[in-house]
């Protein structure tokens, strides 16, 4: 019985960052063949792979699994990528405050 490949957005993020499979593989210490298997979903994106790949691609582990970079305004992604990891919680809090103000104004 064959298994269904796991859907992910690794290829979309790699292409968004204008990287080849070989370049990404070199950056994380593997081969282009392994990157190809990860992109196709024939090899699952384990936590180990997610934590290796996400920083190189300037995104979060969750985005590799759930978010096509083409569906998010590019400037938001670039701003987020430039925020140091140790300040991202603060950035989230600021954004949540904006959301709260909008919901309050809309009665939601």
N, C-alpha and C positions, 0 to 999 in steps of 0.2 A: 504494500500500500504506500503510495507516495504522499509526502506531506505538502501542505500548502505553504509557499514561501511567505515569510513575514514581511508585511508592508512597512517601508520606512522611507525617509527622505534624504538618505545619505548622498545619493547621486545628485539630487537637486542642489543640496548644500555644496557639494564639491564643485559642481558646475557654476553655481552662484559665485563661488570664491575663485573661479577661473583656474582650477587645479586639474591636472591630469590624475588618473588613477595611480600612475607611477610616482608622481610628486607627493601625493597624499600618503602613499605607501611608505616612501622614504621618510616622511615626517613622523610616522608612527612606528617605524621599525618592522615593516612587513613587506609583502609583495603585492604587485598590482593584481595578481590572480586572487588573492585573499580579499582585496578591496572589491573586486568584481563580485565575488560570492556574497559579501556583506551587502552590497548595493542591491543585488537581485533578491535578497532575502533567503537564498539557499543556505546561507550560514547566518544564524541569528545574531543580532546586535546585543551581545551580552553587556552587562554593566562594565566589564573590563574594556570592551571596545568603545562603548559610549564615552567613558571618561578619558580615553586616549584621543578619540576623534573630535569631540566637541570643541575643545580649546583650539586645536589646529584650524578648525573651520570657523572659529569665532562665533560659536553659538552655544546653546545649552543642550544637555543630553535629551531633554524632553522635546526640543525642537527637531532633533534628528529623527525622532519617532513619530511626531504628530504634526509638524508644520512645514509646509512647502514655502521656501523663502520667496517664491514668486507671488505668494498670496499676502505678503506683508509689505507695507511701504518700506522701501529700501533705506530711507534715512533713519527710520526707527531702528532697524537692524544694525546699521553702522554706529549709531549713537550707543546702543546697548553694548556692542562689541568693544567700544572704547572705554566703557566704565570698568574700572578695576574690580576684580572679583570680590574683594573685601568691602566694596561700597555698593554692591548691587542690592543688598537688602534695603539700604537707605533709599536707593532710587525707586525700588518697588513701593516703599512706604509713601514716597512723594506722589507717585502715580496713583496709588490707591486713594490718597487724599483728594486728588482731582476727580476721581470717579465718584467718591462720596459726595462731593459738592454738586456734581451733575445730577446724581440720583436724587439728592435732596431738593434740587430745583425743579425736577420733573415729577416730584411726588412719589418717587420710587425708592 
